[in-house]
Amino acid sequence: MVFNADDRRRVLELVDSALASGTLTLGPLTSQFEDAFAAAHGGGYAVGTNSGTSALEIILRCVGVEDSEVVVPANTFYATAAAVLHAGGRPRFADIDPATLALSASTVEAALRPGVSAVLHVHIGGAISPEIEKIRGLCEERGVALIEDAAHAHGSRLEGKAAGSWSRAAAFSFYPTKVVASAEGGLILTSDQALRDEARIYRDQGKASFLEGGHVRLGSAWRMSELQAAVAMVHLSRLQDFLSVRRTVASRYDEGLKDCRGLTPLVPSPGSDSNYYKYIAVLDEGVDRDEFKSRIREDFSVGMSGEVYATPLHLEPVFKGFADEPLPVAEDLCARHVCLPVHSDMTSAEVDQVIEGVRSTIEKLNS
């Protein structure tokens, strides 16, 4: 999380106003943040929650996945599939596109069988796949809901259209590692007013309204606090600055590593304005990832970011029994990719250090 001195002062001022008002949850700061986030992502309705995971579960409950299957990419975070189970559905893991590490129209089509009620598309690393429009068409044709897991994709766009605006509803996360962070927190973005209204009920213990009793849904304590909203509001105001830094870093990596034998950067498609939550590169077969990460840390003091993801979900013990068959692309690329360091206040000298470290380490491993 990047907060300069001015940011910290602004956060403290907003927190002080919340404390003085005595309204510490679902108050005016949450409403202001919801409106500002929606405006920055193409409009629609926003519902603040206590995490990105709860945002996903609420969406899945709203669209009604109980006793049905939901298509989930094999190489997403645990929470994507766990939310399906907690909402009463069953994850149906699908393979991925090697160009994006995300679902493709062909992998979705292969997974769409009777009993599937929704497709959960994840914007891996912050890049929106050019396949998203085809996937949306498939979902409309088959009568299943398309949902975006946009936890990585604050500010990302494809052909000018923002993450969160491609589906019936999208879930964002504000975990500390995210481009916009609030320590903990999440948000639902949707153009469906009825879904917005349902989501508000679910996030507040299933109550018909905030100030009245009467529990009408099996909700939970999924509210965003005013303190979370204060932090998120300040971070959101810096989003364009953060995107500029991250895109500059990525451009430097693209140029500095374009002829690096042994490692191939995963460059977003034309028309995709990634936020570069992650800068992903694929190691050639035979290059040991653990050795690469160990050497670059020891020799150049460069620590790699966490993978997206190191183990595909259908191979995780907790999801044993939900995969019908091997998913070879996910199994291969989960084992061979790395994520180069990117952060929202990264300096030019730090970028040079990473490029030198990657090139030198790969050369040694190839010799």
Buried (B, 14 or more C-beta within 10 A) or exposed (E): BBBEEEBEEBBEEBBEBBEEEEBBBBBEBBEBBBEBBBEBBBEBBBBBBBBBBBBBBBBBBBBBBEEBBBBBBBBBBBBBBBBBBBBBBBBBBBBBBEBBBBBBBBBBBEBBEEEBBBBBBBBBBBBBBBBBBBBBEBBEEBEBBBBBBBBBBBBBBBEEBBBBBBBBBBBBBBBEBBBBBBEBBBBBBBBBEEBBEBBBBBBBBBBBEEEEEEEEBEBBEBBBBBBBBBBBBBBBBBBEEBBEBBBBBBEBBEEBBEEBEBBBBBBBBEEBBBBBBBBBBBBEEEBEBEEBBEBBBEEBEBEBBEBBBEBBBBBBEEBEEBBEEEBEBBBBBBBBBBBBBBBBEBEEEBBEBBBBBBBBBBEEBEE
